[in-house]
Amino acid sequence: MRKFATTAAMAVSMLFSTTSYAWWDAGHMRVAAIAYEQLSPQARAEASRLLKLNPKYREWAAAVPAKPDGTPGDVDQYAFIRASIWADDIKTYKDYTRDNDTATGPDAARNIGYADKLVHEYWHYKDIPFSTDGSTWPTQDPVNAETQIKLFSAALPKSAGKDDDIRSYDLSWLIHLVGDVHQPLHSTAYFNKALHKMWMDRNKPDLGDRGGNEISVVPADGRETKLHFYWDSIFGGYSTPLGAIADNRTDRIPAPGDAFAKEVDPAQWLEESHDLALQFAYAAPVALDPQQPVTLSREYETNARKVAEAQISLAGYRLANVLNEAFK
């Protein structure tokens, strides 16, 4: 598995010879827009039917603008792309809670549909630990992005016997999580002595750098930010799915090779993302010390953008393959 993951990381590196430039809204919507184009007619129809059960569907449908010629917009496409950020949106909903919501809690891995009002932040990532100075790390969370992608994918086919409320909920989460795990810093946690001391000073358990959330960098805009935030925001944000639809037409990202696009094991996706994080996200001049913000070089930012684009494309095609198989 590790050999294949490293090969995949090398394949992404090879895309650097082309000229093209979990993500904020823009990244997730680009993944969904790419996936929607690759869905079979049957998969599109079933996905659209299920998404109509999402509690926010009416709002999404009401926001679809008419086309320039005055004809109705494509509600199914719009809703599919808009659903890609629903799992982030719920973090701000008043009826959702973080109370007693932990990766080791009794409700961490449940799959009960929209009746579940837990935010489940730990579903968005799997922090694969590493260290360069021999530091140790705590046991990994038993519930994470990998476990949930597997759970939701298995529940989507009608043959799984789940009711449509659960299948709709799972689809809404899956559209988001496949994008998340292709963001390299959703697959890593760096541990070293400086970070350990920082956590001890806070009187809290050692969580490492939390996927770059404890490492500060200064990109070209001159504003200090966290490494994770920098990678999440590479594509900026869209106010509506129309941005993703338009960008897919005017700034198309190259399609991934079939061998990588057809890989459907989320454990493999995460290994690939982890390798890319080590090769690019934590590359020089990033200093693996929470007390030393560094200015990112032009080379670093150029590479980051290209890696992000390759991962967005790969996530879109893989999401489509998962859904085409589930809804065949």
TORVEXZA-338724 format. One record per residue (C-alpha): x, y, z; residue in three letters; residue number from 1. Coordinates in steps of 0.001 Angstrom, whole numbers, plus 500000, padded with zeros to 6 digits. Layout:
N
<rec <X, Y, Z>, 'ALA', NUM>
...
END
This chain:
328
<rec <500000, 500000, 500000>, 'MET', 1>
<rec <502766, 502423, 500915>, 'ARG', 2>
<rec <504515, 501766, 497603>, 'LYS', 3>
<rec <501345, 502557, 495646>, 'PHE', 4>
<rec <500732, 505690, 497698>, 'ALA', 5>
<rec <504237, 506935, 497006>, 'THR', 6>
<rec <503722, 506223, 493316>, 'THR', 7>
<rec <500532, 508268, 493397>, 'ALA', 8>
<rec <502359, 511153, 495015>, 'ALA', 9>
<rec <504951, 510952, 492248>, 'MET', 10>
<rec <502166, 511026, 489668>, 'ALA', 11>
<rec <500868, 514251, 491157>, 'VAL', 12>
<rec <504395, 515639, 490988>, 'SER', 13>
<rec <504538, 514845, 487273>, 'MET', 14>
<rec <501562, 517143, 486706>, 'LEU', 15>
<rec <503900, 520028, 487465>, 'PHE', 16>
<rec <505006, 519881, 483837>, 'SER', 17>
<rec <501581, 521253, 482853>, 'THR', 18>
<rec <500441, 524837, 483319>, 'THR', 19>
<rec <497303, 525000, 485445>, 'SER', 20>
<rec <496424, 526258, 488627>, 'TYR', 21>
<rec <489381, 520162, 502530>, 'ALA', 22>
<rec <489364, 523018, 501122>, 'TRP', 23>
<rec <487089, 525955, 501583>, 'TRP', 24>
<rec <483801, 526215, 499698>, 'ASP', 25>
<rec <485587, 526627, 496367>, 'ALA', 26>
<rec <487636, 523457, 496725>, 'GLY', 27>
<rec <484697, 521307, 497767>, 'HIS', 28>
<rec <482471, 522734, 495054>, 'MET', 29>
<rec <485115, 522115, 492399>, 'ARG', 30>
<rec <485320, 518468, 493516>, 'VAL', 31>
<rec <481537, 518121, 493308>, 'ALA', 32>
<rec <481332, 519901, 489946>, 'ALA', 33>
<rec <483956, 517573, 488478>, 'ILE', 34>
<rec <482221, 514527, 489955>, 'ALA', 35>
<rec <478798, 515555, 488650>, 'TYR', 36>
<rec <480107, 515667, 485079>, 'GLU', 37>
<rec <481358, 512080, 485437>, 'GLN', 38>
<rec <478172, 510593, 486916>, 'LEU', 39>
<rec <476137, 508154, 484863>, 'SER', 40>
<rec <472540, 509218, 484102>, 'PRO', 41>
<rec <471303, 506628, 486603>, 'GLN', 42>
<rec <473658, 507861, 489325>, 'ALA', 43>
<rec <472688, 511489, 488682>, 'ARG', 44>
<rec <469018, 510650, 488977>, 'ALA', 45>
<rec <469419, 508714, 492232>, 'GLU', 46>
<rec <471734, 511301, 493772>, 'ALA', 47>
<rec <469293, 514069, 492887>, 'SER', 48>
<rec <466350, 512116, 494320>, 'ARG', 49>
<rec <468159, 511506, 497597>, 'LEU', 50>
<rec <469431, 515062, 497992>, 'LEU', 51>
<rec <465846, 516305, 497868>, 'LYS', 52>
<rec <465532, 514806, 501363>, 'LEU', 53>
<rec <468271, 517049, 502764>, 'ASN', 54>
<rec <466624, 519604, 505099>, 'PRO', 55>
<rec <468293, 522442, 503175>, 'LYS', 56>
<rec <467283, 521262, 499710>, 'TYR', 57>
<rec <464438, 523743, 499308>, 'ARG', 58>
<rec <466806, 526614, 500043>, 'GLU', 59>
<rec <469297, 525298, 497508>, 'TRP', 60>
<rec <466640, 524831, 494831>, 'ALA', 61>
<rec <465163, 528281, 495446>, 'ALA', 62>
<rec <468579, 529874, 494915>, 'ALA', 63>
<rec <469148, 528431, 491437>, 'VAL', 64>
<rec <469283, 531338, 488965>, 'PRO', 65>
<rec <467944, 531201, 485442>, 'ALA', 66>
<rec <470369, 530681, 482578>, 'LYS', 67>
<rec <471463, 533721, 480523>, 'PRO', 68>
<rec <468827, 532871, 477915>, 'ASP', 69>
<rec <466106, 532938, 480567>, 'GLY', 70>
<rec <465541, 529186, 480743>, 'THR', 71>
<rec <465514, 527500, 484182>, 'PRO', 72>
<rec <468850, 526608, 485728>, 'GLY', 73>
<rec <469917, 523015, 486371>, 'ASP', 74>
<rec <468561, 522408, 489866>, 'VAL', 75>
<rec <470022, 518906, 490130>, 'ASP', 76>
<rec <473549, 520046, 489303>, 'GLN', 77>
<rec <473299, 523096, 491549>, 'TYR', 78>
<rec <472019, 521081, 494525>, 'ALA', 79>
<rec <474676, 518383, 494121>, 'PHE', 80>
<rec <477449, 520970, 494174>, 'ILE', 81>
<rec <475851, 522929, 497015>, 'ARG', 82>
<rec <475556, 519738, 499072>, 'ALA', 83>
<rec <479352, 519481, 499085>, 'SER', 84>
<rec <479628, 522065, 501880>, 'ILE', 85>
<rec <476613, 521032, 503955>, 'TRP', 86>
<rec <478842, 519040, 506346>, 'ALA', 87>
<rec <480723, 522261, 507125>, 'ASP', 88>
<rec <477555, 524357, 507261>, 'ASP', 89>
<rec <476102, 522306, 510116>, 'ILE', 90>
<rec <478902, 523546, 512389>, 'LYS', 91>
<rec <477013, 526858, 512531>, 'THR', 92>
<rec <473457, 525500, 512804>, 'TYR', 93>
<rec <471795, 526113, 516166>, 'LYS', 94>
<rec <470205, 522671, 516265>, 'ASP', 95>
<rec <473579, 520924, 515925>, 'TYR', 96>
<rec <475897, 520440, 518882>, 'THR', 97>
<rec <479432, 519518, 519892>, 'ARG', 98>
<rec <478356, 518547, 523416>, 'ASP', 99>
<rec <479642, 515085, 524350>, 'ASN', 100>
<rec <480676, 514652, 520713>, 'ASP', 101>
<rec <484038, 512895, 520640>, 'THR', 102>
<rec <485687, 510303, 518423>, 'ALA', 103>
<rec <485667, 507850, 521329>, 'THR', 104>
<rec <482088, 508518, 522413>, 'GLY', 105>
<rec <479221, 506023, 522075>, 'PRO', 106>
<rec <477630, 507984, 519213>, 'ASP', 107>
<rec <480815, 508670, 517259>, 'ALA', 108>
<rec <480203, 506165, 514456>, 'ALA', 109>
<rec <476433, 505997, 514401>, 'ARG', 110>
<rec <474536, 506271, 511121>, 'ASN', 111>
<rec <470976, 507377, 511850>, 'ILE', 112>
<rec <470348, 509975, 509169>, 'GLY', 113>
<rec <469274, 513566, 509696>, 'TYR', 114>
<rec <468094, 512800, 513229>, 'ALA', 115>
<rec <471791, 512955, 514137>, 'ASP', 116>
<rec <472441, 516490, 515394>, 'LYS', 117>
<rec <476090, 515997, 516306>, 'LEU', 118>
<rec <478654, 518011, 514354>, 'VAL', 119>
<rec <481141, 515089, 514169>, 'HIS', 120>
<rec <484191, 517251, 513462>, 'GLU', 121>
<rec <486450, 514180, 513707>, 'TYR', 122>
<rec <484782, 512742, 510599>, 'TRP', 123>
<rec <486573, 515314, 508430>, 'HIS', 124>
<rec <490094, 513919, 508744>, 'TYR', 125>
<rec <492387, 511100, 509780>, 'LYS', 126>
<rec <495575, 512371, 511380>, 'ASP', 127>
<rec <498279, 509883, 510387>, 'ILE', 128>
<rec <501142, 510677, 512792>, 'PRO', 129>
<rec <504815, 511182, 512006>, 'PHE', 130>
<rec <507892, 512603, 513710>, 'SER', 131>
<rec <511425, 513592, 512747>, 'THR', 132>
<rec <512960, 513557, 516230>, 'ASP', 133>
<rec <511725, 510283, 517687>, 'GLY', 134>
<rec <508729, 511789, 519489>, 'SER', 135>
<rec <505859, 509440, 520252>, 'THR', 136>
<rec <502146, 510055, 519783>, 'TRP', 137>
<rec <498860, 508976, 521359>, 'PRO', 138>
<rec <496594, 506274, 519996>, 'THR', 139>
<rec <494728, 507413, 516886>, 'GLN', 140>
<rec <491006, 508113, 517074>, 'ASP', 141>
<rec <488963, 504990, 516274>, 'PRO', 142>
<rec <486416, 506985, 514249>, 'VAL', 143>
<rec <487611, 509253, 511460>, 'ASN', 144>
<rec <487195, 510146, 507794>, 'ALA', 145>
<rec <488292, 506708, 506637>, 'GLU', 146>
<rec <485841, 504781, 508817>, 'THR', 147>
<rec <482946, 507030, 507823>, 'GLN', 148>
<rec <483633, 507040, 504088>, 'ILE', 149>
<rec <483597, 503249, 504215>, 'LYS', 150>
<rec <480401, 503249, 506283>, 'LEU', 151>
<rec <478545, 505728, 504076>, 'PHE', 152>
<rec <479683, 504133, 500812>, 'SER', 153>
<rec <478434, 500746, 501983>, 'ALA', 154>
<rec <475050, 502192, 502964>, 'ALA', 155>
<rec <474294, 503925, 499647>, 'LEU', 156>
<rec <473251, 500991, 497413>, 'PRO', 157>
<rec <469583, 500067, 497680>, 'LYS', 158>
<rec <470687, 496516, 498389>, 'SER', 159>
<rec <472137, 497713, 501710>, 'ALA', 160>
<rec <468575, 498046, 502991>, 'GLY', 161>
<rec <468924, 501522, 504538>, 'LYS', 162>
<rec <466004, 503918, 504358>, 'ASP', 163>
<rec <466263, 506947, 502097>, 'ASP', 164>
<rec <466712, 509413, 504961>, 'ASP', 165>
<rec <469919, 507650, 505972>, 'ILE', 166>
<rec <471077, 507275, 502366>, 'ARG', 167>
<rec <470511, 510989, 501759>, 'SER', 168>
<rec <472433, 511914, 504905>, 'TYR', 169>
<rec <475263, 509584, 503933>, 'ASP', 170>
<rec <475414, 510994, 500408>, 'LEU', 171>
<rec <475578, 514561, 501720>, 'SER', 172>
<rec <478470, 513619, 503988>, 'TRP', 173>
<rec <480248, 511525, 501368>, 'LEU', 174>
<rec <480314, 514319, 498780>, 'ILE', 175>
<rec <482152, 516406, 501371>, 'HIS', 176>
<rec <484450, 513817, 502933>, 'LEU', 177>
<rec <485926, 512580, 499667>, 'VAL', 178>
<rec <487084, 516147, 499098>, 'GLY', 179>
<rec <488400, 516442, 502647>, 'ASP', 180>
<rec <490691, 513426, 502525>, 'VAL', 181>
<rec <492353, 514670, 499345>, 'HIS', 182>
<rec <493543, 517787, 501180>, 'GLN', 183>
<rec <497011, 516636, 502305>, 'PRO', 184>
<rec <496787, 518203, 505764>, 'LEU', 185>
<rec <493599, 516260, 506540>, 'HIS', 186>
<rec <495805, 513164, 506711>, 'SER', 187>
<rec <498671, 514206, 508970>, 'THR', 188>
<rec <499691, 515058, 512514>, 'ALA', 189>
<rec <503299, 516045, 513151>, 'TYR', 190>
<rec <504859, 515386, 516566>, 'PHE', 191>
<rec <508111, 516812, 517909>, 'ASN', 192>
<rec <509613, 517991, 521185>, 'LYS', 193>
<rec <508750, 521667, 520646>, 'ALA', 194>
<rec <505101, 520819, 520028>, 'LEU', 195>
<rec <505068, 518484, 523023>, 'HIS', 196>
<rec <506323, 521307, 525257>, 'LYS', 197>
<rec <503669, 523637, 523854>, 'MET', 198>
<rec <500899, 521198, 524796>, 'TRP', 199>
<rec <502385, 520600, 528238>, 'MET', 200>
<rec <502466, 524376, 528825>, 'ASP', 201>
<rec <498768, 524444, 527932>, 'ARG', 202>
<rec <498086, 521565, 530347>, 'ASN', 203>
<rec <496519, 519596, 527523>, 'LYS', 204>
<rec <497217, 516225, 525878>, 'PRO', 205>
<rec <499803, 516252, 523103>, 'ASP', 206>
<rec <497966, 516541, 519774>, 'LEU', 207>
<rec <501011, 517367, 517687>, 'GLY', 208>
<rec <500515, 520088, 515097>, 'ASP', 209>
<rec <496897, 518998, 514415>, 'ARG', 210>
<rec <497452, 518771, 510681>, 'GLY', 211>
<rec <499280, 522084, 510410>, 'GLY', 212>
<rec <496938, 524005, 512707>, 'ASN', 213>
<rec <499785, 524799, 515130>, 'GLU', 214>
<rec <502343, 525890, 512520>, 'ILE', 215>
<rec <502338, 529510, 511327>, 'SER', 216>
<rec <503327, 530674, 507845>, 'VAL', 217>
<rec <503296, 533941, 505917>, 'VAL', 218>
<rec <502179, 533574, 502276>, 'PRO', 219>
<rec <502598, 536139, 499504>, 'ALA', 220>
<rec <499769, 538347, 500810>, 'ASP', 221>
<rec <501873, 539051, 503912>, 'GLY', 222>
<rec <499269, 537937, 506437>, 'ARG', 223>
<rec <500406, 535356, 508974>, 'GLU', 224>
<rec <498174, 532302, 509037>, 'THR', 225>
<rec <498235, 528643, 510014>, 'LYS', 226>
<rec <499622, 526108, 507577>, 'LEU', 227>
<rec <496359, 524147, 507544>, 'HIS', 228>
<rec <494347, 527305, 506882>, 'PHE', 229>
<rec <496660, 528180, 503994>, 'TYR', 230>
<rec <496069, 524832, 502282>, 'TRP', 231>
<rec <492328, 524875, 502962>, 'ASP', 232>
<rec <492037, 528322, 501370>, 'SER', 233>
<rec <494105, 527772, 498223>, 'ILE', 234>
<rec <491016, 528009, 496001>, 'PHE', 235>
<rec <489362, 530815, 497952>, 'GLY', 236>
<rec <485587, 530778, 498273>, 'GLY', 237>
<rec <482471, 530880, 496129>, 'TYR', 238>
<rec <479222, 532485, 497166>, 'SER', 239>
<rec <477251, 529952, 495068>, 'THR', 240>
<rec <477917, 526780, 493037>, 'PRO', 241>
<rec <477909, 528891, 489874>, 'LEU', 242>
<rec <481562, 529744, 490481>, 'GLY', 243>
<rec <482542, 526071, 490436>, 'ALA', 244>
<rec <480453, 525411, 487329>, 'ILE', 245>
<rec <481986, 528376, 485497>, 'ALA', 246>
<rec <485541, 527543, 486559>, 'ASP', 247>
<rec <485130, 523955, 485402>, 'ASN', 248>
<rec <484322, 525293, 481944>, 'ARG', 249>
<rec <486971, 528005, 481676>, 'THR', 250>
<rec <489820, 526697, 483862>, 'ASP', 251>
<rec <489638, 522956, 483538>, 'ARG', 252>
<rec <491963, 520906, 485703>, 'ILE', 253>
<rec <493591, 517973, 483870>, 'PRO', 254>
<rec <491904, 514614, 484446>, 'ALA', 255>
<rec <493833, 512080, 486552>, 'PRO', 256>
<rec <495091, 508809, 485143>, 'GLY', 257>
<rec <492589, 505952, 485177>, 'ASP', 258>
<rec <494679, 503804, 487516>, 'ALA', 259>
<rec <494492, 506427, 490249>, 'PHE', 260>
<rec <490941, 507585, 489548>, 'ALA', 261>
<rec <489614, 504031, 489860>, 'LYS', 262>
<rec <491158, 503496, 493314>, 'GLU', 263>
<rec <488178, 503366, 495698>, 'VAL', 264>
<rec <489841, 502489, 499019>, 'ASP', 265>
<rec <489777, 505555, 501314>, 'PRO', 266>
<rec <492713, 504144, 503282>, 'ALA', 267>
<rec <494743, 504355, 500083>, 'GLN', 268>
<rec <493526, 507916, 499411>, 'TRP', 269>
<rec <494699, 508960, 502855>, 'LEU', 270>
<rec <498098, 507311, 502435>, 'GLU', 271>
<rec <498547, 509225, 499183>, 'GLU', 272>
<rec <497513, 512496, 500822>, 'SER', 273>
<rec <499880, 511812, 503703>, 'HIS', 274>
<rec <502776, 511276, 501297>, 'ASP', 275>
<rec <501939, 514544, 499533>, 'LEU', 276>
<rec <501845, 516363, 502861>, 'ALA', 277>
<rec <505333, 515141, 503714>, 'LEU', 278>
<rec <506638, 516007, 500262>, 'GLN', 279>
<rec <504951, 519370, 499735>, 'PHE', 280>
<rec <502953, 520741, 502692>, 'ALA', 281>
<rec <505835, 520325, 505143>, 'TYR', 282>
<rec <508512, 521190, 502581>, 'ALA', 283>
<rec <511037, 523979, 503139>, 'ALA', 284>
<rec <510788, 526748, 504111>, 'PRO', 285>
<rec <508067, 525507, 506513>, 'VAL', 286>
<rec <509592, 525263, 509990>, 'ALA', 287>
<rec <508223, 522443, 512092>, 'LEU', 288>
<rec <508211, 524617, 515207>, 'ASP', 289>
<rec <505106, 526417, 516526>, 'PRO', 290>
<rec <507232, 529381, 517642>, 'GLN', 291>
<rec <508778, 530140, 514246>, 'GLN', 292>
<rec <506460, 531573, 511552>, 'PRO', 293>
<rec <508157, 531470, 508153>, 'VAL', 294>
<rec <507558, 533278, 504879>, 'THR', 295>
<rec <506548, 530890, 502119>, 'LEU', 296>
<rec <508637, 530989, 498959>, 'SER', 297>
<rec <507195, 531439, 495486>, 'ARG', 298>
<rec <508297, 527884, 494687>, 'GLU', 299>
<rec <506419, 526531, 497715>, 'TYR', 300>
<rec <503203, 528358, 496816>, 'GLU', 301>
<rec <503401, 527333, 493155>, 'THR', 302>
<rec <503875, 523703, 494121>, 'ASN', 303>
<rec <501063, 523869, 496685>, 'ALA', 304>
<rec <498632, 525196, 494091>, 'ARG', 305>
<rec <499521, 522484, 491589>, 'LYS', 306>
<rec <499255, 519707, 494179>, 'VAL', 307>
<rec <495888, 521068, 495298>, 'ALA', 308>
<rec <494568, 521149, 491736>, 'GLU', 309>
<rec <495693, 517594, 491058>, 'ALA', 310>
<rec <494027, 516422, 494273>, 'GLN', 311>
<rec <490800, 518257, 493474>, 'ILE', 312>
<rec <490614, 516507, 490119>, 'SER', 313>
<rec <491418, 513116, 491625>, 'LEU', 314>
<rec <488797, 513568, 494346>, 'ALA', 315>
<rec <486137, 514476, 491790>, 'GLY', 316>
<rec <486742, 511438, 489621>, 'TYR', 317>
<rec <486963, 509110, 492605>, 'ARG', 318>
<rec <483732, 510454, 494070>, 'LEU', 319>
<rec <482005, 509867, 490740>, 'ALA', 320>
<rec <483322, 506305, 490581>, 'ASN', 321>
<rec <482069, 505558, 494094>, 'VAL', 322>
<rec <478601, 506926, 493309>, 'LEU', 323>
<rec <478365, 505275, 489894>, 'ASN', 324>
<rec <479075, 501942, 491566>, 'GLU', 325>
<rec <476639, 502546, 494437>, 'ALA', 326>
<rec <473786, 503677, 492195>, 'PHE', 327>
<rec <474219, 501314, 489237>, 'LYS', 328>
END
